[in-house]
Amino acid sequence: MRIATYNVEWFASLFDDNNHLLRDQRGSGRKGVSRAAQIDALGHVFRTLNADAVMIVEAPDQGRRRDAVAALENFAGAFDLRAHKAIMGFENTTQQEIALLYDPAALTPRHDPRGAVSGPEGAVGAPRFDGAMRIDLDVDAREDLVRFSKPPLELALTTARGRSLRMIGAHLKSKAPHGARSDADVMRISIANRRKQLAQAIWLRRRIEAELAAGEDVILLGDLNDGPGLDAFEDLFGRSSVEIIMGVGGGAAMFDPHAQAALRHPLAAQASTARFHIEREGRYLSALLDYVMISEGLRAAQPEWRIWHPFDDHACWRDAKLREALLVASDHFPVVLDIDL
């Protein structure tokens, strides 16, 4: 079975209000890329992936006038994808939903959120992801309220062979210091955002621990916007959110080989899943942001990971059409897990 996670930059901009593709020459959300070019590039990437399930981060918008599931299924139909059904959980207000595109012949997913429903006052522990968690973020003996701008997608999944497992799709909040007017503002907002992201990681980790304690197998996948050694704030707080979710330092481990390698060899060359253009510096920044983590019970199922990076993966580089499609389709690249389920 092939399971992937893929952050598609501004997928929502490729659809009209009737959830149909806008295959024209107007600009997409990607700089210098038309909607038609991005759509065709995405179609080629998805068809080449031929995955049983793809967790799509930044999926099309869901709201009063938009339907993310319909949009994704229309996209799948346009390219005759085997994974042609879609499912999502709690909608958000960012125009970047989290949704699973899947092959119904290979697996059956069900939105199955867990945790206590919390009101405006929030709840301690690990409440349902569309609520609020109470936690002291800054050691001032006062609890703060933490919310997900993009509530993780929790799925109960059954494969065609009858194997059951839990799947969680996540997109943690970016740490960019939006609204800063001075260097002091940048520092203050960055630290506050970092605290919030770590709190979200703790929330996710608590849910994973509850699932593992109940004997469930778990796959956590998505864009965690963080990684070991990614920025200077890790020194301030001690651990990255990726390390928290993996269970580094205690508890049942979640495993991703690319994250593991970065932890073990911080000075060595690292894998990357995203490539961003830094215009003011005239260069590109590569980063390891996207992960597919599995629990210990799945490590015996012959898992193999691969990042479809057009410059780092030889097969992707050798296929010129795929290489170009990956560069046009998004600023992130698919992370693929092949596993015997």
C-alpha positions in Angstrom: 0.0 0.0 0.0 1.3 3.5 -0.9 0.4 6.3 1.6 1.7 9.8 1.0 1.5 13.3 2.4 1.7 16.3 0.0 1.4 20.0 0.8 -0.1 21.6 -2.3 0.6 25.3 -2.3 -2.7 27.2 -2.7 -4.7 24.3 -4.1 -7.9 26.4 -3.3 -7.0 29.0 -6.0 -7.4 26.4 -8.7 -11.1 26.0 -8.3 -14.2 28.2 -8.9 -17.1 28.5 -6.5 -18.7 25.5 -8.1 -15.6 23.4 -7.2 -14.6 23.0 -10.8 -11.0 23.4 -12.0 -10.0 26.7 -13.5 -7.7 25.6 -16.3 -6.8 29.0 -17.7 -3.7 31.2 -18.1 -4.5 33.5 -15.1 -2.1 33.4 -12.2 -2.3 30.7 -9.6 -1.3 31.1 -6.0 2.3 30.2 -7.1 4.4 33.1 -8.4 4.9 33.0 -12.1 2.7 29.9 -12.6 -0.6 29.9 -14.4 -3.6 27.9 -13.0 -3.5 25.6 -16.0 0.2 24.9 -15.6 -0.2 24.1 -11.9 -3.2 22.0 -12.5 -1.5 20.0 -15.2 1.7 19.6 -13.1 -0.4 18.4 -10.1 -2.2 16.0 -12.3 1.0 14.5 -13.5 2.5 14.2 -10.0 -0.6 12.5 -8.6 -0.9 10.1 -11.5 2.7 9.2 -11.2 2.4 8.7 -7.5 -0.5 6.3 -8.0 -1.0 6.3 -4.3 -3.7 4.4 -2.3 -4.1 7.5 -0.1 -2.7 11.0 -0.1 -3.0 13.3 2.9 -3.3 16.7 1.3 -2.1 19.6 3.3 -3.5 23.0 2.1 -6.4 21.2 0.4 -9.1 23.3 -1.3 -11.3 25.6 0.8 -14.4 24.4 2.7 -17.1 26.9 3.5 -20.5 28.3 2.6 -19.7 28.5 -1.1 -16.9 25.9 -1.4 -16.8 22.2 -0.9 -13.3 20.7 -0.4 -14.4 17.1 -1.0 -16.2 17.9 -4.2 -13.2 19.9 -5.5 -10.8 17.1 -4.8 -13.0 14.5 -6.3 -13.4 16.7 -9.4 -9.7 17.0 -9.6 -9.3 13.3 -9.3 -11.9 12.7 -12.0 -10.1 15.1 -14.4 -7.0 13.0 -14.2 -8.6 9.6 -13.8 -6.9 9.0 -10.5 -7.2 5.7 -8.7 -7.5 7.6 -5.5 -10.7 9.4 -6.4 -12.7 9.7 -3.2 -12.0 12.4 -0.5 -12.7 12.9 3.1 -12.0 15.7 5.5 -12.7 16.6 9.1 -13.3 19.9 10.8 -13.1 22.9 8.5 -11.0 25.9 9.2 -10.9 29.5 8.2 -7.5 29.6 6.5 -8.5 28.4 3.0 -6.1 25.5 3.7 -8.0 22.4 4.7 -6.6 19.0 5.6 -8.1 16.2 3.6 -7.4 12.6 2.5 -7.7 11.6 -1.2 -8.0 7.8 -1.3 -8.8 4.7 -3.3 -12.0 3.2 -1.9 -11.0 -0.3 -3.2 -7.9 -0.2 -1.0 -9.1 1.4 2.2 -12.1 2.7 4.1 -11.5 5.8 6.2 -14.0 7.4 8.7 -13.7 10.8 10.4 -13.4 9.8 14.0 -12.3 12.7 16.3 -11.5 11.7 19.8 -11.1 13.7 23.1 -13.5 15.6 25.2 -15.6 18.4 23.5 -14.4 21.6 25.1 -16.3 24.9 25.4 -14.9 28.4 25.3 -13.1 27.8 28.6 -11.1 24.9 27.1 -10.1 21.7 28.7 -7.0 20.1 30.1 -5.3 17.0 28.7 -6.1 16.3 25.0 -9.5 17.6 24.1 -11.1 17.2 20.7 -9.0 19.1 18.1 -11.7 21.6 17.2 -11.7 22.9 20.7 -9.2 24.5 23.0 -6.6 23.1 25.3 -5.6 24.7 28.6 -1.9 24.7 29.3 0.6 27.0 31.0 2.9 28.1 28.1 5.2 30.5 29.9 5.5 29.2 33.4 3.6 32.1 34.9 1.2 29.8 36.9 -1.7 30.8 34.6 -3.2 28.6 32.0 -3.3 29.7 28.4 -5.8 28.6 25.8 -4.4 27.0 22.7 -6.3 26.3 19.5 -5.4 24.8 16.2 -5.9 27.2 13.2 -6.1 23.9 11.2 -7.6 21.2 13.4 -5.8 17.8 12.7 -7.8 15.2 10.7 -8.4 12.0 12.7 -9.4 9.0 10.8 -10.3 5.4 11.7 -9.0 3.4 8.7 -9.6 -0.1 7.6 -7.6 -1.6 4.7 -8.9 -4.0 2.1 -7.2 -6.8 4.0 -9.1 -5.9 7.2 -6.3 -4.2 9.1 -7.4 -1.3 11.3 -5.3 1.7 12.3 -5.5 5.3 13.2 -4.4 8.0 10.9 -3.8 11.7 11.8 -3.2 14.4 9.3 -1.6 17.6 10.7 -0.5 21.0 9.7 1.1 22.9 12.5 1.0 26.7 12.6 3.8 28.6 11.0 6.2 30.5 13.2 6.5 33.5 10.9 6.3 36.8 12.9 3.4 38.4 11.1 2.6 41.9 12.2 6.0 42.7 13.5 7.1 46.3 13.3 10.5 46.1 14.9 13.2 43.7 15.9 11.7 43.5 19.4 8.3 42.6 17.8 9.9 39.9 15.7 11.4 38.3 18.8 8.3 38.6 20.9 5.9 37.3 18.2 8.3 34.5 17.2 8.7 33.3 20.8 4.9 33.4 21.3 4.3 31.5 18.1 7.0 29.0 19.0 5.3 28.4 22.4 1.9 27.9 20.6 3.4 25.4 18.1 5.1 23.4 20.9 1.8 23.3 22.8 0.1 22.0 19.7 2.8 19.3 19.4 2.1 18.4 23.0 -1.6 18.1 22.3 -0.9 15.8 19.3 1.5 13.8 21.3 -1.0 13.2 24.1 -3.5 12.0 21.5 -0.9 9.6 20.0 0.0 8.3 23.5 -3.7 7.6 24.2 -4.1 5.7 20.9 -0.9 3.7 21.6 -2.0 2.9 25.1 -5.3 1.5 23.7 -3.3 -0.8 21.4 -3.9 1.1 18.2 -1.4 1.4 15.3 -0.9 5.0 14.3 0.3 6.9 11.3 0.9 10.7 11.8 1.6 12.6 8.6 1.6 16.1 7.3 3.5 19.4 7.4 4.8 20.1 10.9 6.5 23.3 9.9 9.4 22.3 12.2 12.3 20.0 12.6 15.3 19.3 14.7 17.8 22.1 14.4 15.5 24.2 12.1 15.8 27.5 14.0 17.4 29.3 16.9 14.3 29.1 19.1 14.9 25.3 19.6 17.8 26.3 21.9 15.4 28.4 23.9 12.8 25.7 24.4 15.0 22.6 24.3 13.1 20.5 21.7 11.5 20.9 18.4 7.8 20.0 18.0 8.9 17.1 15.8 10.9 15.6 18.7 7.9 16.0 21.0 5.5 14.2 18.6 8.1 11.4 18.0 8.4 10.9 21.7 12.1 11.6 21.9 13.2 11.5 25.5 10.5 9.2 26.8 7.3 7.3 25.8 6.4 5.1 22.9 8.3 6.2 19.8 6.9 7.3 16.5 9.4 6.7 13.7 10.3 8.6 10.5 13.8 7.9 9.1 14.4 11.4 7.8 13.6 13.0 11.2 15.7 10.2 12.9 18.7 10.9 10.7 18.5 14.7 11.4 18.4 14.0 15.1 21.3 11.6 15.0 23.6 13.6 12.7 22.7 17.3 13.0 25.8 18.4 11.2 25.4 16.0 8.2 23.5 16.8 5.0 19.8 16.5 5.6 16.9 15.4 3.6 14.5 18.1 2.5 10.8 18.1 1.6 10.3 21.8 0.7 12.1 24.4 -1.4 11.3 28.2 -0.9 12.6 31.1 -3.0 14.2 33.8 -0.9 13.7 36.7 -3.2 15.7 39.3 -1.3 18.7 37.0 -1.2 18.3 35.5 -4.7 18.5 31.9 -3.5 16.4 28.9 -2.5 16.0 27.6 1.1 15.5 23.9 1.5 13.9 22.4 4.6 12.7 19.2 6.1 9.1 20.0 7.1 6.9 17.1 6.0 6.8 13.7 7.7 5.2 10.3 7.7 5.6 8.9 11.2 4.6 5.3 12.2 4.1 3.6 15.5 6.2 0.6 16.6 3.5 -1.9 15.6 3.8 -0.9 12.0 7.6 -1.2 11.7 7.3 -4.9 11.0 5.1 -4.2 7.9 8.1 -3.6 5.6 7.9 0.2 5.5 9.9 2.1 2.9 10.0 5.9 2.8 10.9 8.1 -0.1 10.8 11.9 -0.6 9.9 12.8 -4.2 12.4 15.6 -4.4 13.2 16.6 -8.0 16.9 17.2 -7.3 17.6 14.7 -4.5 15.8 11.6 -5.7 17.5 10.0 -8.7 14.4 8.6 -10.3 12.6 12.0 -10.0 15.6 13.8 -11.5 16.0 11.3 -14.4 12.3 11.7 -15.4 12.4 15.2 -16.9 8.6 15.6 -17.1 8.1 14.5 -13.5 11.0 16.7 -12.4 9.4 19.8 -14.0 6.0 18.9 -12.7 7.2 18.7 -9.1 8.8 22.1 -9.4 5.7 23.7 -10.9 3.1 21.9 -8.7 4.1 23.1 -5.3 6.9 24.4 -3.0 6.7 21.1 -1.1 7.3 17.6 -2.4 5.4 14.4 -1.7 6.7 12.2 1.1 5.8 8.6 0.3 5.4 5.5 2.5 5.1 2.1 0.9 4.0 -0.4 3.6 2.4 -3.9 3.6 -1.0 -3.4 5.1 
